[in-house]
């Protein structure tokens, strides 16, 4: 299988469920078979930067002698492993496929009996809404959905939660 930046599959699906005045709506989005260079991780695992920056705790699992099974190559061989170096490598090329709960809203519509007793409103809706609530992915960077081929400390898509009251006169 070829590894490519453009996802082979993209899409979304949702649900709209109502019961006794409550409504739950959701929207999921996904992308599958898409790959990106995790340059943030490459920087955190760069032996060349040991004197000027903090390194990842994964650096404790470095290869040291024949027979070692380690996730990090030998420091003697690892210099310049970053994707941006002249020694191009796919070491940090990662699967950026994801499934994200893009939007969810839980609402309550006040019953007509209560509205008739109050008399001032024709409809009252109370709700809580969240966007980008959870993302499922094997991507080890900040956000598998970022628009760059190589991720370099991109800000993740923000999670927001809001509450509201809709009053109809």
ChimeraX attribute file (.defattr): number of C-alpha atoms within 10 A of each C-alpha:
attribute: neighborCount
match mode: 1-to-1
recipient: residues
	/A:1	4
	/A:2	6
	/A:3	14
	/A:4	14
	/A:5	16
	/A:6	15
	/A:7	15
	/A:8	12
	/A:9	11
	/A:10	15
	/A:11	10
	/A:12	13
	/A:13	11
	/A:14	13
	/A:15	11
	/A:16	11
	/A:17	10
	/A:18	13
	/A:19	8
	/A:20	9
	/A:21	12
	/A:22	15
	/A:23	15
	/A:24	17
	/A:25	15
	/A:26	18
	/A:27	17
	/A:28	18
	/A:29	17
	/A:30	20
	/A:31	20
	/A:32	17
	/A:33	18
	/A:34	22
	/A:35	22
	/A:36	26
	/A:37	26
	/A:38	27
	/A:39	20
	/A:40	18
	/A:41	19
	/A:42	22
	/A:43	21
	/A:44	18
	/A:45	22
	/A:46	20
	/A:47	18
	/A:48	14
	/A:49	13
	/A:50	11
	/A:51	8
	/A:52	7
	/A:53	11
	/A:54	12
	/A:55	18
	/A:56	13
	/A:57	9
	/A:58	13
	/A:59	17
	/A:60	11
	/A:61	14
	/A:62	16
	/A:63	18
	/A:64	14
	/A:65	8
	/A:66	6
	/A:67	7
	/A:68	10
	/A:69	12
	/A:70	14
	/A:71	12
	/A:72	15
	/A:73	16
	/A:74	15
	/A:75	14
	/A:76	9
	/A:77	9
	/A:78	15
	/A:79	16
	/A:80	16
	/A:81	22
	/A:82	24
	/A:83	19
	/A:84	14
	/A:85	10
	/A:86	9
	/A:87	10
	/A:88	11
	/A:89	14
	/A:90	12
	/A:91	12
	/A:92	19
	/A:93	19
	/A:94	19
	/A:95	21
	/A:96	24
	/A:97	22
	/A:98	20
	/A:99	19
	/A:100	20
	/A:101	20
	/A:102	20
	/A:103	20
	/A:104	21
	/A:105	18
	/A:106	17
	/A:107	20
	/A:108	18
	/A:109	15
	/A:110	16
	/A:111	13
	/A:112	14
	/A:113	9
	/A:114	12
	/A:115	14
	/A:116	12
	/A:117	9
	/A:118	10
	/A:119	10
	/A:120	11
	/A:121	14
	/A:122	13
	/A:123	16
	/A:124	17
	/A:125	16
	/A:126	15
	/A:127	17
	/A:128	15
	/A:129	18
	/A:130	18
	/A:131	19
	/A:132	18
	/A:133	16
	/A:134	14
	/A:135	17
	/A:136	12
	/A:137	19
	/A:138	12
	/A:139	19
	/A:140	14
	/A:141	21
	/A:142	16
	/A:143	19
	/A:144	29
	/A:145	21
	/A:146	16
	/A:147	12
	/A:148	12
	/A:149	16
	/A:150	20
	/A:151	21
	/A:152	16
	/A:153	14
	/A:154	15
	/A:155	10
	/A:156	12
	/A:157	14
	/A:158	10
	/A:159	12
	/A:160	11
	/A:161	14
	/A:162	10
	/A:163	12
	/A:164	11
	/A:165	12
	/A:166	11
	/A:167	12
	/A:168	10
	/A:169	9
